[in-house]
């Protein structure tokens, strides 16, 4: 992965794949700062992601997401847990791939369904048929990440798997 900065990690993958949990565990292990983009969006907006979607729609959410991502581009020694759709946006993907090592947490759909409720807290998960189609569509884009990690297993094992895959 010549030419890719190694002082920053981006975790990408479908919602419920464990990006935030793994980011925190990696942050503790490496002594790096951890940023969860969805949490940063909620802090900036003063409301939850589902409220942003419901009140202003997905296009507005994606604009805010882009602004928050851009604000963290200069940061180094940081692990960024992206939202499930962050890497899908072409401009975000180009910036992420150029700015740091990108790790795709690949979790099977049945595991995602177990983790993500269809109760409206995750707006894109309410319709399970559309949710399954979205999962398949996004997998094709997640494959563009620098590294793929099987996201099944205990968090300690995932940390070791990521570090080993990156040669750290």
mmCIF file of the C-alpha atoms, coordinates in Angstrom:
data_MODEL
# 
_entry.id   MODEL 
# 
loop_
_atom_site.group_PDB 
_atom_site.id 
_atom_site.type_symbol 
_atom_site.label_atom_id 
_atom_site.label_alt_id 
_atom_site.label_comp_id 
_atom_site.label_asym_id 
_atom_site.label_entity_id 
_atom_site.label_seq_id 
_atom_site.pdbx_PDB_ins_code 
_atom_site.Cartn_x 
_atom_site.Cartn_y 
_atom_site.Cartn_z 
_atom_site.occupancy 
_atom_site.B_iso_or_equiv 
_atom_site.pdbx_formal_charge 
_atom_site.auth_seq_id 
_atom_site.auth_comp_id 
_atom_site.auth_asym_id 
_atom_site.auth_atom_id 
_atom_site.pdbx_PDB_model_num 
ATOM 1   C CA . UNK A 1 1   ? 0.000   0.000   0.000  1.00 0.00 ? 1   UNK A CA 1 
ATOM 2   C CA . UNK A 1 2   ? 2.707   2.358   -1.076 1.00 0.00 ? 2   UNK A CA 1 
ATOM 3   C CA . UNK A 1 3   ? 1.779   6.020   -0.952 1.00 0.00 ? 3   UNK A CA 1 
ATOM 4   C CA . UNK A 1 4   ? -1.131  5.570   1.455  1.00 0.00 ? 4   UNK A CA 1 
ATOM 5   C CA . UNK A 1 5   ? -0.699  7.394   4.771  1.00 0.00 ? 5   UNK A CA 1 
ATOM 6   C CA . UNK A 1 6   ? -0.399  4.917   7.645  1.00 0.00 ? 6   UNK A CA 1 
ATOM 7   C CA . UNK A 1 7   ? -1.049  7.382   10.457 1.00 0.00 ? 7   UNK A CA 1 
ATOM 8   C CA . UNK A 1 8   ? -4.828  7.226   10.042 1.00 0.00 ? 8   UNK A CA 1 
ATOM 9   C CA . UNK A 1 9   ? -7.393  4.429   9.803  1.00 0.00 ? 9   UNK A CA 1 
ATOM 10  C CA . UNK A 1 10  ? -10.875 4.597   8.362  1.00 0.00 ? 10  UNK A CA 1 
ATOM 11  C CA . UNK A 1 11  ? -13.289 1.799   9.237  1.00 0.00 ? 11  UNK A CA 1 
ATOM 12  C CA . UNK A 1 12  ? -15.982 1.287   6.608  1.00 0.00 ? 12  UNK A CA 1 
ATOM 13  C CA . UNK A 1 13  ? -18.818 -1.193  6.338  1.00 0.00 ? 13  UNK A CA 1 
ATOM 14  C CA . UNK A 1 14  ? -22.530 -1.643  6.667  1.00 0.00 ? 14  UNK A CA 1 
ATOM 15  C CA . UNK A 1 15  ? -24.400 -0.341  9.692  1.00 0.00 ? 15  UNK A CA 1 
ATOM 16  C CA . UNK A 1 16  ? -24.134 -2.794  12.548 1.00 0.00 ? 16  UNK A CA 1 
ATOM 17  C CA . UNK A 1 17  ? -20.831 -4.270  11.344 1.00 0.00 ? 17  UNK A CA 1 
ATOM 18  C CA . UNK A 1 18  ? -19.017 -3.096  14.491 1.00 0.00 ? 18  UNK A CA 1 
ATOM 19  C CA . UNK A 1 19  ? -17.083 -0.073  13.202 1.00 0.00 ? 19  UNK A CA 1 
ATOM 20  C CA . UNK A 1 20  ? -17.482 2.028   16.350 1.00 0.00 ? 20  UNK A CA 1 
ATOM 21  C CA . UNK A 1 21  ? -16.697 -0.824  18.734 1.00 0.00 ? 21  UNK A CA 1 
ATOM 22  C CA . UNK A 1 22  ? -13.604 -1.836  16.776 1.00 0.00 ? 22  UNK A CA 1 
ATOM 23  C CA . UNK A 1 23  ? -12.477 1.793   16.414 1.00 0.00 ? 23  UNK A CA 1 
ATOM 24  C CA . UNK A 1 24  ? -12.571 2.245   20.188 1.00 0.00 ? 24  UNK A CA 1 
ATOM 25  C CA . UNK A 1 25  ? -10.659 -0.992  20.804 1.00 0.00 ? 25  UNK A CA 1 
ATOM 26  C CA . UNK A 1 26  ? -8.039  -0.096  18.179 1.00 0.00 ? 26  UNK A CA 1 
ATOM 27  C CA . UNK A 1 27  ? -7.772  3.405   19.623 1.00 0.00 ? 27  UNK A CA 1 
ATOM 28  C CA . UNK A 1 28  ? -7.006  1.993   23.063 1.00 0.00 ? 28  UNK A CA 1 
ATOM 29  C CA . UNK A 1 29  ? -4.442  -0.399  21.608 1.00 0.00 ? 29  UNK A CA 1 
ATOM 30  C CA . UNK A 1 30  ? -2.672  2.185   19.428 1.00 0.00 ? 30  UNK A CA 1 
ATOM 31  C CA . UNK A 1 31  ? -3.134  5.190   21.725 1.00 0.00 ? 31  UNK A CA 1 
ATOM 32  C CA . UNK A 1 32  ? -4.874  7.044   18.888 1.00 0.00 ? 32  UNK A CA 1 
ATOM 33  C CA . UNK A 1 33  ? -7.893  9.322   18.962 1.00 0.00 ? 33  UNK A CA 1 
ATOM 34  C CA . UNK A 1 34  ? -11.201 7.780   17.873 1.00 0.00 ? 34  UNK A CA 1 
ATOM 35  C CA . UNK A 1 35  ? -13.871 9.659   15.937 1.00 0.00 ? 35  UNK A CA 1 
ATOM 36  C CA . UNK A 1 36  ? -17.319 8.291   15.169 1.00 0.00 ? 36  UNK A CA 1 
ATOM 37  C CA . UNK A 1 37  ? -18.737 10.344  12.286 1.00 0.00 ? 37  UNK A CA 1 
ATOM 38  C CA . UNK A 1 38  ? -22.367 9.709   13.258 1.00 0.00 ? 38  UNK A CA 1 
ATOM 39  C CA . UNK A 1 39  ? -21.658 10.887  16.825 1.00 0.00 ? 39  UNK A CA 1 
ATOM 40  C CA . UNK A 1 40  ? -19.950 13.993  15.456 1.00 0.00 ? 40  UNK A CA 1 
ATOM 41  C CA . UNK A 1 41  ? -22.950 14.695  13.224 1.00 0.00 ? 41  UNK A CA 1 
ATOM 42  C CA . UNK A 1 42  ? -25.300 14.327  16.194 1.00 0.00 ? 42  UNK A CA 1 
ATOM 43  C CA . UNK A 1 43  ? -23.137 16.676  18.266 1.00 0.00 ? 43  UNK A CA 1 
ATOM 44  C CA . UNK A 1 44  ? -23.067 19.266  15.475 1.00 0.00 ? 44  UNK A CA 1 
ATOM 45  C CA . UNK A 1 45  ? -26.784 19.008  14.744 1.00 0.00 ? 45  UNK A CA 1 
ATOM 46  C CA . UNK A 1 46  ? -27.979 18.671  18.342 1.00 0.00 ? 46  UNK A CA 1 
ATOM 47  C CA . UNK A 1 47  ? -30.209 15.743  17.353 1.00 0.00 ? 47  UNK A CA 1 
ATOM 48  C CA . UNK A 1 48  ? -29.959 12.080  16.437 1.00 0.00 ? 48  UNK A CA 1 
ATOM 49  C CA . UNK A 1 49  ? -29.147 10.774  12.985 1.00 0.00 ? 49  UNK A CA 1 
ATOM 50  C CA . UNK A 1 50  ? -32.688 9.393   12.698 1.00 0.00 ? 50  UNK A CA 1 
ATOM 51  C CA . UNK A 1 51  ? -34.090 12.838  13.565 1.00 0.00 ? 51  UNK A CA 1 
ATOM 52  C CA . UNK A 1 52  ? -31.903 14.456  10.895 1.00 0.00 ? 52  UNK A CA 1 
ATOM 53  C CA . UNK A 1 53  ? -33.168 11.922  8.336  1.00 0.00 ? 53  UNK A CA 1 
ATOM 54  C CA . UNK A 1 54  ? -36.802 12.378  9.403  1.00 0.00 ? 54  UNK A CA 1 
ATOM 55  C CA . UNK A 1 55  ? -36.745 16.175  9.596  1.00 0.00 ? 55  UNK A CA 1 
ATOM 56  C CA . UNK A 1 56  ? -34.425 17.119  6.724  1.00 0.00 ? 56  UNK A CA 1 
ATOM 57  C CA . UNK A 1 57  ? -33.996 13.993  4.594  1.00 0.00 ? 57  UNK A CA 1 
ATOM 58  C CA . UNK A 1 58  ? -31.047 11.962  3.430  1.00 0.00 ? 58  UNK A CA 1 
ATOM 59  C CA . UNK A 1 59  ? -29.573 14.607  1.048  1.00 0.00 ? 59  UNK A CA 1 
ATOM 60  C CA . UNK A 1 60  ? -29.215 17.058  3.937  1.00 0.00 ? 60  UNK A CA 1 
ATOM 61  C CA . UNK A 1 61  ? -27.710 14.344  6.135  1.00 0.00 ? 61  UNK A CA 1 
ATOM 62  C CA . UNK A 1 62  ? -25.154 13.467  3.428  1.00 0.00 ? 62  UNK A CA 1 
ATOM 63  C CA . UNK A 1 63  ? -24.137 17.134  3.137  1.00 0.00 ? 63  UNK A CA 1 
ATOM 64  C CA . UNK A 1 64  ? -23.570 17.388  6.894  1.00 0.00 ? 64  UNK A CA 1 
ATOM 65  C CA . UNK A 1 65  ? -21.721 14.065  6.836  1.00 0.00 ? 65  UNK A CA 1 
ATOM 66  C CA . UNK A 1 66  ? -19.452 15.388  4.074  1.00 0.00 ? 66  UNK A CA 1 
ATOM 67  C CA . UNK A 1 67  ? -18.741 18.596  6.025  1.00 0.00 ? 67  UNK A CA 1 
ATOM 68  C CA . UNK A 1 68  ? -17.862 16.622  9.168  1.00 0.00 ? 68  UNK A CA 1 
ATOM 69  C CA . UNK A 1 69  ? -15.616 14.264  7.213  1.00 0.00 ? 69  UNK A CA 1 
ATOM 70  C CA . UNK A 1 70  ? -13.777 17.185  5.617  1.00 0.00 ? 70  UNK A CA 1 
ATOM 71  C CA . UNK A 1 71  ? -13.209 18.738  9.043  1.00 0.00 ? 71  UNK A CA 1 
ATOM 72  C CA . UNK A 1 72  ? -11.293 15.619  10.126 1.00 0.00 ? 72  UNK A CA 1 
ATOM 73  C CA . UNK A 1 73  ? -9.103  15.233  7.024  1.00 0.00 ? 73  UNK A CA 1 
ATOM 74  C CA . UNK A 1 74  ? -6.157  17.135  8.580  1.00 0.00 ? 74  UNK A CA 1 
ATOM 75  C CA . UNK A 1 75  ? -6.225  14.971  11.757 1.00 0.00 ? 75  UNK A CA 1 
ATOM 76  C CA . UNK A 1 76  ? -3.503  12.333  12.131 1.00 0.00 ? 76  UNK A CA 1 
ATOM 77  C CA . UNK A 1 77  ? -3.105  9.375   14.498 1.00 0.00 ? 77  UNK A CA 1 
ATOM 78  C CA . UNK A 1 78  ? -6.845  8.930   14.477 1.00 0.00 ? 78  UNK A CA 1 
ATOM 79  C CA . UNK A 1 79  ? -9.273  6.118   13.745 1.00 0.00 ? 79  UNK A CA 1 
ATOM 80  C CA . UNK A 1 80  ? -12.459 7.220   12.004 1.00 0.00 ? 80  UNK A CA 1 
ATOM 81  C CA . UNK A 1 81  ? -15.555 5.028   12.299 1.00 0.00 ? 81  UNK A CA 1 
ATOM 82  C CA . UNK A 1 82  ? -17.579 6.078   9.271  1.00 0.00 ? 82  UNK A CA 1 
ATOM 83  C CA . UNK A 1 83  ? -21.317 5.823   8.850  1.00 0.00 ? 83  UNK A CA 1 
ATOM 84  C CA . UNK A 1 84  ? -22.597 2.963   6.707  1.00 0.00 ? 84  UNK A CA 1 
ATOM 85  C CA . UNK A 1 85  ? -23.174 5.260   3.729  1.00 0.00 ? 85  UNK A CA 1 
ATOM 86  C CA . UNK A 1 86  ? -20.135 7.527   4.065  1.00 0.00 ? 86  UNK A CA 1 
ATOM 87  C CA . UNK A 1 87  ? -17.841 5.452   1.848  1.00 0.00 ? 87  UNK A CA 1 
ATOM 88  C CA . UNK A 1 88  ? -20.607 4.967   -0.742 1.00 0.00 ? 88  UNK A CA 1 
ATOM 89  C CA . UNK A 1 89  ? -20.465 8.648   -1.714 1.00 0.00 ? 89  UNK A CA 1 
ATOM 90  C CA . UNK A 1 90  ? -17.816 8.989   -4.464 1.00 0.00 ? 90  UNK A CA 1 
ATOM 91  C CA . UNK A 1 91  ? -16.250 12.230  -3.175 1.00 0.00 ? 91  UNK A CA 1 
ATOM 92  C CA . UNK A 1 92  ? -16.017 10.859  0.369  1.00 0.00 ? 92  UNK A CA 1 
ATOM 93  C CA . UNK A 1 93  ? -14.557 7.601   -0.890 1.00 0.00 ? 93  UNK A CA 1 
ATOM 94  C CA . UNK A 1 94  ? -11.854 9.385   -2.905 1.00 0.00 ? 94  UNK A CA 1 
ATOM 95  C CA . UNK A 1 95  ? -10.842 11.497  0.101  1.00 0.00 ? 95  UNK A CA 1 
ATOM 96  C CA . UNK A 1 96  ? -10.885 8.530   2.481  1.00 0.00 ? 96  UNK A CA 1 
ATOM 97  C CA . UNK A 1 97  ? -8.814  6.290   0.201  1.00 0.00 ? 97  UNK A CA 1 
ATOM 98  C CA . UNK A 1 98  ? -6.201  9.018   -0.277 1.00 0.00 ? 98  UNK A CA 1 
ATOM 99  C CA . UNK A 1 99  ? -6.095  10.116  3.381  1.00 0.00 ? 99  UNK A CA 1 
ATOM 100 C CA . UNK A 1 100 ? -5.451  6.877   5.265  1.00 0.00 ? 100 UNK A CA 1 
ATOM 101 C CA . UNK A 1 101 ? -5.710  3.120   5.383  1.00 0.00 ? 101 UNK A CA 1 
ATOM 102 C CA . UNK A 1 102 ? -9.257  1.963   4.787  1.00 0.00 ? 102 UNK A CA 1 
ATOM 103 C CA . UNK A 1 103 ? -10.486 -1.209  6.480  1.00 0.00 ? 103 UNK A CA 1 
ATOM 104 C CA . UNK A 1 104 ? -13.786 -2.811  5.433  1.00 0.00 ? 104 UNK A CA 1 
ATOM 105 C CA . UNK A 1 105 ? -15.522 -4.715  8.225  1.00 0.00 ? 105 UNK A CA 1 
ATOM 106 C CA . UNK A 1 106 ? -17.354 -7.408  6.309  1.00 0.00 ? 106 UNK A CA 1 
ATOM 107 C CA . UNK A 1 107 ? -20.182 -8.842  8.400  1.00 0.00 ? 107 UNK A CA 1 
ATOM 108 C CA . UNK A 1 108 ? -22.785 -11.306 7.100  1.00 0.00 ? 108 UNK A CA 1 
ATOM 109 C CA . UNK A 1 109 ? -26.307 -9.982  6.636  1.00 0.00 ? 109 UNK A CA 1 
ATOM 110 C CA . UNK A 1 110 ? -27.841 -12.268 9.292  1.00 0.00 ? 110 UNK A CA 1 
ATOM 111 C CA . UNK A 1 111 ? -25.455 -10.766 11.851 1.00 0.00 ? 111 UNK A CA 1 
ATOM 112 C CA . UNK A 1 112 ? -26.402 -7.245  10.751 1.00 0.00 ? 112 UNK A CA 1 
ATOM 113 C CA . UNK A 1 113 ? -30.117 -8.030  11.106 1.00 0.00 ? 113 UNK A CA 1 
ATOM 114 C CA . UNK A 1 114 ? -29.494 -9.281  14.653 1.00 0.00 ? 114 UNK A CA 1 
ATOM 115 C CA . UNK A 1 115 ? -27.734 -6.016  15.552 1.00 0.00 ? 115 UNK A CA 1 
ATOM 116 C CA . UNK A 1 116 ? -29.823 -3.401  13.751 1.00 0.00 ? 116 UNK A CA 1 
ATOM 117 C CA . UNK A 1 117 ? -33.431 -2.972  14.913 1.00 0.00 ? 117 UNK A CA 1 
ATOM 118 C CA . UNK A 1 118 ? -36.174 -2.224  12.403 1.00 0.00 ? 118 UNK A CA 1 
ATOM 119 C CA . UNK A 1 119 ? -37.909 0.120   14.872 1.00 0.00 ? 119 UNK A CA 1 
ATOM 120 C CA . UNK A 1 120 ? -36.995 3.393   13.136 1.00 0.00 ? 120 UNK A CA 1 
ATOM 121 C CA . UNK A 1 121 ? -33.856 4.213   15.108 1.00 0.00 ? 121 UNK A CA 1 
ATOM 122 C CA . UNK A 1 122 ? -31.974 3.366   11.924 1.00 0.00 ? 122 UNK A CA 1 
ATOM 123 C CA . UNK A 1 123 ? -34.134 4.898   9.179  1.00 0.00 ? 123 UNK A CA 1 
ATOM 124 C CA . UNK A 1 124 ? -32.710 2.792   6.349  1.00 0.00 ? 124 UNK A CA 1 
ATOM 125 C CA . UNK A 1 125 ? -33.377 -0.449  8.278  1.00 0.00 ? 125 UNK A CA 1 
ATOM 126 C CA . UNK A 1 126 ? -37.149 -0.113  8.694  1.00 0.00 ? 126 UNK A CA 1 
ATOM 127 C CA . UNK A 1 127 ? -38.049 -1.938  5.455  1.00 0.00 ? 127 UNK A CA 1 
ATOM 128 C CA . UNK A 1 128 ? -36.159 -5.252  5.708  1.00 0.00 ? 128 UNK A CA 1 
ATOM 129 C CA . UNK A 1 129 ? -36.474 -6.097  2.002  1.00 0.00 ? 129 UNK A CA 1 
ATOM 130 C CA . UNK A 1 130 ? -35.043 -2.707  0.987  1.00 0.00 ? 130 UNK A CA 1 
ATOM 131 C CA . UNK A 1 131 ? -32.448 -3.118  3.775  1.00 0.00 ? 131 UNK A CA 1 
ATOM 132 C CA . UNK A 1 132 ? -31.236 -6.407  2.262  1.00 0.00 ? 132 UNK A CA 1 
ATOM 133 C CA . UNK A 1 133 ? -30.996 -4.821  -1.203 1.00 0.00 ? 133 UNK A CA 1 
ATOM 134 C CA . UNK A 1 134 ? -29.063 -1.870  0.239  1.00 0.00 ? 134 UNK A CA 1 
ATOM 135 C CA . UNK A 1 135 ? -26.679 -4.293  1.955  1.00 0.00 ? 135 UNK A CA 1 
ATOM 136 C CA . UNK A 1 136 ? -25.886 -6.046  -1.335 1.00 0.00 ? 136 UNK A CA 1 
ATOM 137 C CA . UNK A 1 137 ? -25.481 -2.789  -3.262 1.00 0.00 ? 137 UNK A CA 1 
ATOM 138 C CA . UNK A 1 138 ? -23.124 -1.300  -0.701 1.00 0.00 ? 138 UNK A CA 1 
ATOM 139 C CA . UNK A 1 139 ? -20.949 -4.441  -0.474 1.00 0.00 ? 139 UNK A CA 1 
ATOM 140 C CA . UNK A 1 140 ? -19.829 -3.840  -4.058 1.00 0.00 ? 140 UNK A CA 1 
ATOM 141 C CA . UNK A 1 141 ? -18.485 -0.421  -3.038 1.00 0.00 ? 141 UNK A CA 1 
ATOM 142 C CA . UNK A 1 142 ? -16.979 -1.525  0.300  1.00 0.00 ? 142 UNK A CA 1 
ATOM 143 C CA . UNK A 1 143 ? -14.807 -3.923  -1.728 1.00 0.00 ? 143 UNK A CA 1 
ATOM 144 C CA . UNK A 1 144 ? -12.842 -0.843  -2.860 1.00 0.00 ? 144 UNK A CA 1 
ATOM 145 C CA . UNK A 1 145 ? -11.366 -0.443  0.637  1.00 0.00 ? 145 UNK A CA 1 
ATOM 146 C CA . UNK A 1 146 ? -7.654  -1.158  1.021  1.00 0.00 ? 146 UNK A CA 1 
ATOM 147 C CA . UNK A 1 147 ? -8.221  -4.104  3.375  1.00 0.00 ? 147 UNK A CA 1 
ATOM 148 C CA . UNK A 1 148 ? -11.128 -6.500  4.029  1.00 0.00 ? 148 UNK A CA 1 
ATOM 149 C CA . UNK A 1 149 ? -11.590 -7.988  7.507  1.00 0.00 ? 149 UNK A CA 1 
ATOM 150 C CA . UNK A 1 150 ? -14.102 -10.693 8.402  1.00 0.00 ? 150 UNK A CA 1 
ATOM 151 C CA . UNK A 1 151 ? -16.019 -8.853  11.132 1.00 0.00 ? 151 UNK A CA 1 
ATOM 152 C CA . UNK A 1 152 ? -17.085 -11.966 13.022 1.00 0.00 ? 152 UNK A CA 1 
ATOM 153 C CA . UNK A 1 153 ? -15.558 -12.898 16.336 1.00 0.00 ? 153 UNK A CA 1 
ATOM 154 C CA . UNK A 1 154 ? -14.565 -11.327 19.610 1.00 0.00 ? 154 UNK A CA 1 
ATOM 155 C CA . UNK A 1 155 ? -13.380 -7.732  19.535 1.00 0.00 ? 155 UNK A CA 1 
ATOM 156 C CA . UNK A 1 156 ? -9.904  -8.647  20.821 1.00 0.00 ? 156 UNK A CA 1 
ATOM 157 C CA . UNK A 1 157 ? -9.492  -11.082 17.915 1.00 0.00 ? 157 UNK A CA 1 
ATOM 158 C CA . UNK A 1 158 ? -10.655 -8.437  15.444 1.00 0.00 ? 158 UNK A CA 1 
ATOM 159 C CA . UNK A 1 159 ? -8.093  -5.960  16.764 1.00 0.00 ? 159 UNK A CA 1 
ATOM 160 C CA . UNK A 1 160 ? -5.351  -8.561  16.286 1.00 0.00 ? 160 UNK A CA 1 
ATOM 161 C CA . UNK A 1 161 ? -6.685  -9.442  12.815 1.00 0.00 ? 161 UNK A CA 1 
ATOM 162 C CA . UNK A 1 162 ? -6.608  -5.788  11.713 1.00 0.00 ? 162 UNK A CA 1 
ATOM 163 C CA . UNK A 1 163 ? -3.126  -5.154  13.115 1.00 0.00 ? 163 UNK A CA 1 
ATOM 164 C CA . UNK A 1 164 ? -1.802  -8.341  11.526 1.00 0.00 ? 164 UNK A CA 1 
ATOM 165 C CA . UNK A 1 165 ? -3.393  -7.570  8.156  1.00 0.00 ? 165 UNK A CA 1 
ATOM 166 C CA . UNK A 1 166 ? -1.807  -4.106  8.236  1.00 0.00 ? 166 UNK A CA 1 
ATOM 167 C CA . UNK A 1 167 ? 1.555   -5.552  9.262  1.00 0.00 ? 167 UNK A CA 1 
ATOM 168 C CA . UNK A 1 168 ? 1.622   -3.625  12.549 1.00 0.00 ? 168 UNK A CA 1 
# 
